[in-house]
Amino acid sequence: MRILDWYSLDKSGRRAALARPFLQSRAEAARVGAGVIERVRREGDAALLDYTETFDGVRLENLRAYRKEFDEARKELTTEQFQALKRAIGNVERFHEAQLRQPLTVVTEPGVRCEQILRPISAVGLYVPAGSAPLPSAVIMLAIPALLAGCSQRILCTPPRADGTVHPAILVAAQQCGIDTVYKVGGAQAIAAMAYGTETIPQVDKIFGPGNAWVTAAKGLVSADAAGAACDLPAGPSEVLVLADNSARAEFVAADLLAQAEHDPLAQAILVTDSGVLAQQVLNEIETQRVQLSRTAILDESLQSCRCILAPDLDTAMRIANDYAPEHLILQLREPRRWLAHIRNAGSIFLGPWSPEPLGDYCSGTNHVLPTYGHARALSGGPWRISSRPSPCRKSPQRGCRHSVRPP
């Protein structure tokens, strides 16, 4: 991770300092994604089974997770793990329920009544990555908004483990969020299956969820096809920008940078600061902390695209942050809320040293499905735009109560 002096960089140098690694491989990801999509449309389940064997190392007999797998999954989680999932679900539900909009009626002039009537999307597909680590948090971030919106058909796709099963935390989280239809398929092929349908996986109207470069490319391709499915937003690979002054604690800043950098080889972490002393302290802390982490192979790649930018003052630092428009923005500043008004472009903002970004990834209540590589200039975070219909009663089995859902 290098320190770059913003004041000494020319226009092209500044552009390079904020360049995202994914954009350099976007054309290749789109080419591969197009081939995967075309084959899934042509061969259906057979293509999905073959891709699963190729990329996930397991030959499946069927693609769907059945009741026995859900039951066994619950037994594999400890009480503490189960309660942690429940707590996260409760927080996410409370925050997203507060965002529900009501129908609108306006009389624009005598005798003219204009109304906005809200309806949920009928069929939604949720994609949950599970490559190097299971992400039950992503299940919660996607499934709770779909439940609150009242979407009648909710399916979930996630890659299987080497033994052909879905990670138990993902199955338990899905069941607790009202999802009983889970398919063991990942990558661009999962996006293609949900967009166009196969013999087993139904076609949906809209796809939600984060993913790697190939998943993101596939989402862009199917959403551009009138015969495909709409998609939420470009969400992945992950990125974070930390704005810090000399009041920041270097070990906290380094931990937040590493927490994002270890997600993916194409993830990016950027520090922008007006303190040269802090910049060097953070670099030292990164080297100290990274050797204690388990995902050093990923960090060896992602840190090559990470930067520390030395700005002449905080006003310039704010402009850099807005130009970059990060997925996650952390304000490690004196009086961070005072600077909040200066931020225009960010997916999710974390204020102060005691607001670590991973808290938002897991259980604070906000959504972690956020726009990446600059799309925060035009897109807001979270998939709650599924609908704004008032939430159904979650105590009635006839209304899709999450407490009474049983897998097939």
Backbone hydrogen bonds, N-H to C=O, Kabsch-Sander energy under -0.5 kcal/mol:
donor,donor_aa,acceptor,acceptor_aa,energy
2,R,306,C,-0.8
4,L,2,R,-0.5
4,L,308,C,-3.3
6,W,4,L,-0.9
6,W,310,L,-2.0
7,Y,310,L,-0.6
8,S,5,D,-0.9
9,L,5,D,-0.7
9,L,6,W,-1.0
14,R,10,D,-2.5
15,R,11,K,-2.0
16,A,12,S,-2.3
17,A,13,G,-2.0
18,L,14,R,-1.2
19,A,16,A,-1.1
24,Q,20,R,-0.7
24,Q,21,P,-0.7
25,S,21,P,-0.6
25,S,22,F,-1.5
26,R,23,L,-0.6
29,A,25,S,-2.4
30,A,26,R,-2.6
31,R,27,A,-2.1
32,V,28,E,-2.6
33,G,29,A,-2.7
34,A,30,A,-2.4
35,G,31,R,-1.6
36,V,32,V,-2.1
37,I,33,G,-2.6
38,E,34,A,-2.3
39,R,35,G,-1.9
40,V,36,V,-2.4
41,R,37,I,-2.4
42,R,38,E,-1.5
43,E,39,R,-3.3
44,G,40,V,-2.2
46,A,43,E,-1.2
47,A,44,G,-0.8
48,L,44,G,-1.6
49,L,45,D,-2.8
50,D,46,A,-1.9
51,Y,47,A,-2.8
52,T,48,L,-2.3
53,E,49,L,-1.8
54,T,50,D,-2.3
55,F,51,Y,-3.2
56,D,52,T,-2.0
57,G,53,E,-0.7
58,V,52,T,-1.0
60,L,58,V,-0.7
65,A,182,V,-2.8
69,E,66,Y,-1.0
70,F,66,Y,-1.5
71,D,67,R,-2.6
72,E,68,K,-2.5
73,A,69,E,-1.9
74,R,70,F,-1.8
75,K,71,D,-1.1
76,E,72,E,-1.0
76,E,73,A,-0.8
77,L,73,A,-0.7
77,L,74,R,-0.8
82,F,78,T,-2.5
83,Q,79,T,-2.5
84,A,80,E,-2.0
85,L,81,Q,-2.0
86,K,82,F,-2.2
87,R,83,Q,-2.4
88,A,84,A,-2.2
89,I,85,L,-2.6
90,G,86,K,-2.4
91,N,87,R,-2.1
92,V,88,A,-2.6
93,E,89,I,-2.6
94,R,90,G,-2.2
95,F,91,N,-2.1
96,H,92,V,-2.4
97,E,93,E,-2.4
98,A,94,R,-1.2
99,Q,96,H,-1.2
100,L,97,E,-1.2
104,L,116,Q,-1.8
106,V,114,C,-3.1
108,T,106,V,-0.9
108,T,112,V,-1.2
109,E,112,V,-0.9
112,V,109,E,-2.8
113,R,111,G,-0.6
114,C,106,V,-3.3
114,C,112,V,-0.5
116,Q,104,L,-3.0
117,I,115,E,-0.5
121,I,386,I,-0.6
124,V,153,Q,-2.6
125,G,206,K,-2.6
126,L,155,I,-2.5
127,Y,208,F,-3.0
128,V,126,L,-0.5
128,V,157,C,-2.5
135,L,129,P,-0.6
138,A,135,L,-0.9
139,V,135,L,-1.1
140,I,136,P,-1.8
141,M,137,S,-2.3
142,L,138,A,-1.6
143,A,139,V,-3.3
144,I,140,I,-1.8
146,A,142,L,-1.4
147,L,143,A,-2.4
148,L,144,I,-2.9
149,A,145,P,-2.3
150,G,146,A,-0.9
150,G,147,L,-0.7
151,C,146,A,-1.8
153,Q,122,S,-2.5
154,R,152,S,-0.5
155,I,124,V,-2.1
156,L,181,T,-2.0
157,C,126,L,-2.7
158,T,183,Y,-2.2
161,R,165,T,-3.5
164,G,161,R,-2.1
170,I,167,H,-0.9
171,L,167,H,-1.7
172,V,168,P,-2.7
173,A,169,A,-2.3
174,A,170,I,-2.4
175,Q,171,L,-2.5
176,Q,172,V,-2.5
177,C,173,A,-1.2
177,C,174,A,-0.5
178,G,175,Q,-1.5
179,I,174,A,-3.0
180,D,178,G,-0.6
182,V,180,D,-0.6
183,Y,156,L,-3.1
184,K,63,L,-3.8
185,V,158,T,-0.7
185,V,183,Y,-1.5
190,A,186,G,-0.8
190,A,187,G,-1.0
191,I,187,G,-1.3
192,A,188,A,-2.3
193,A,189,Q,-2.2
194,M,190,A,-2.2
195,A,191,I,-2.0
196,Y,192,A,-2.3
197,G,193,A,-2.4
198,T,201,I,-2.8
204,V,194,M,-2.7
205,D,123,A,-2.3
206,K,123,A,-1.1
207,I,230,A,-2.5
208,F,125,G,-2.8
211,G,235,A,-2.0
216,T,212,N,-2.6
217,A,213,A,-2.1
218,A,214,W,-2.3
219,K,215,V,-2.4
220,G,216,T,-1.8
221,L,217,A,-1.9
222,V,218,A,-2.6
223,S,219,K,-1.8
224,A,220,G,-0.9
225,D,222,V,-0.7
226,A,224,A,-0.5
228,G,225,D,-1.9
230,A,205,D,-2.0
232,D,207,I,-1.9
235,A,233,L,-0.7
240,V,268,Q,-1.9
241,L,328,H,-2.3
242,V,270,I,-2.9
243,L,241,L,-0.5
243,L,330,I,-3.3
244,A,242,V,-0.6
244,A,272,V,-2.2
245,D,332,Q,-1.7
248,A,245,D,-1.9
250,A,248,A,-0.6
252,F,249,R,-0.7
253,V,249,R,-2.2
254,A,250,A,-2.6
255,A,251,E,-1.8
256,D,252,F,-2.1
257,L,253,V,-2.2
258,L,254,A,-2.6
259,A,255,A,-2.1
260,Q,256,D,-1.0
261,A,257,L,-2.3
262,E,258,L,-2.1
263,H,260,Q,-1.8
264,D,261,A,-0.5
267,A,264,D,-1.9
268,Q,238,S,-1.8
270,I,240,V,-2.4
271,L,307,R,-2.3
272,V,242,V,-3.0
273,T,309,I,-2.3
274,D,244,A,-0.9
276,G,274,D,-0.6
279,A,275,S,-2.1
280,Q,276,G,-1.9
281,Q,277,V,-2.2
282,V,278,L,-2.8
283,L,279,A,-2.1
284,N,280,Q,-2.2
285,E,281,Q,-2.3
286,I,282,V,-2.6
287,E,283,L,-1.7
288,T,284,N,-1.8
289,Q,285,E,-3.1
290,R,286,I,-2.6
291,V,287,E,-0.8
292,Q,289,Q,-1.5
293,L,290,R,-1.3
299,L,295,R,-2.0
300,D,296,T,-2.4
301,E,297,A,-0.9
301,E,298,I,-0.7
302,S,298,I,-2.8
303,L,299,L,-2.4
304,Q,301,E,-1.1
305,S,302,S,-1.9
306,C,303,L,-0.9
307,R,269,A,-1.4
308,C,2,R,-2.3
309,I,271,L,-3.6
310,L,4,L,-3.6
310,L,308,C,-0.5
311,A,273,T,-2.8
311,A,309,I,-0.8
317,A,313,D,-1.8
318,M,314,L,-2.4
319,R,315,D,-1.7
320,I,316,T,-2.3
321,A,317,A,-2.2
322,N,318,M,-2.3
323,D,319,R,-2.2
324,Y,320,I,-2.3
325,A,321,A,-2.3
328,H,239,E,-0.8
329,L,348,S,-2.8
330,I,241,L,-2.4
331,L,350,F,-3.0
332,Q,243,L,-2.8
332,Q,330,I,-0.9
333,L,331,L,-1.2
338,R,335,E,-1.2
339,W,335,E,-0.8
339,W,336,P,-0.8
340,L,336,P,-0.6
340,L,337,R,-0.7
342,H,339,W,-1.8
343,I,340,L,-1.7
344,R,342,H,-0.5
346,A,344,R,-0.6
347,G,326,P,-2.2
348,S,327,E,-1.3
350,F,329,L,-2.7
352,G,331,L,-2.6
352,G,350,F,-0.6
355,S,352,G,-1.3
359,L,356,P,-1.3
360,G,356,P,-0.7
360,G,357,E,-1.1
361,D,357,E,-1.3
362,Y,358,P,-1.4
363,C,359,L,-2.0
364,S,359,L,-1.8
365,G,366,T,-0.6
370,L,368,H,-1.0
372,T,234,P,-2.0
374,G,325,A,-0.9
375,H,372,T,-2.0
376,A,325,A,-0.7
377,R,374,G,-1.6
378,A,375,H,-1.7
379,L,375,H,-2.3
382,G,369,V,-3.7
386,I,383,P,-1.4
387,S,384,W,-1.2
396,S,393,C,-0.7
399,R,396,S,-1.7
400,G,397,P,-1.3
401,C,396,S,-1.2
403,H,394,R,-0.6
404,S,401,C,-1.1
405,V,401,C,-0.6
